[in-house]
């Protein structure tokens, strides 16, 4: 599917990091892009940069998501591209002892649930609503392509670390639903794929000390560095443009396979 002015796009989490890089890459090909994000300052700045529209959206809110899609479609028309980059993470052991007092505590279930609500249910919410909209469109290729959806999981879906039970569960869910959703939509010409990024240079890591970044770089087999958001964007574009790319979960991680730490 060629990305052009005829393929409006929505990028969730599009105000920074992987989402911002992807929004820029899509807009560079001529498509109008709507940014879904919680950060109004960065979201409006990105929309202005790209000539698009910003929609303040919390993906855990049905009302926010509905309003976001309505605003984006009013501005640009029904989207043919959806890239889901909105997500959060936390780190806490399932149960642990306080190093000072020895007090035993467990991971708050509410915190586990919130990560799942954002990363998994929020992603599915946007997929379902976008796919329903895409179904109203006519195909734009001879083989029936109506649209393309790209989701963001993580290598933690397959290789979760200590303290990542909630994050890994949420991202594992994104991986697990990719193929069934692609099959659900196969007769409608809507393709669905998922990227599993490794350690990327995003705002989540920018506050780490230099030595910590150096250690992360060294942990990657090759190239020995953090991934660049632009590299994620290139794979997202490939998944959108290559009409035979469907139902796939693809690691983008420099061959990293991590021992527990």
Secondary structure, DSSP 8 states (H G I E B T S, - for coil): ---STTS-EEEETTTSHHHHHHHHHHHTTT--EEEEES-HHHHHHHHHHHT-EEEE--TT-HHHHHHHHHHHHHHH-S-SEEEE---------SEEE-TTT--EEE--HHHHHHHHIIIIIHHHHHHHHHHHHHTTS--SSTT---EEEEEE--THHHH--TT-HHHHHHHHHHHHHHHHHHHHTGGGTEEEEEEEE-SB-STTTTTS-HHHHHHHHHHSSSS-S-B-HHHHHHHHHHHHH-TT--S-EEEESTT------
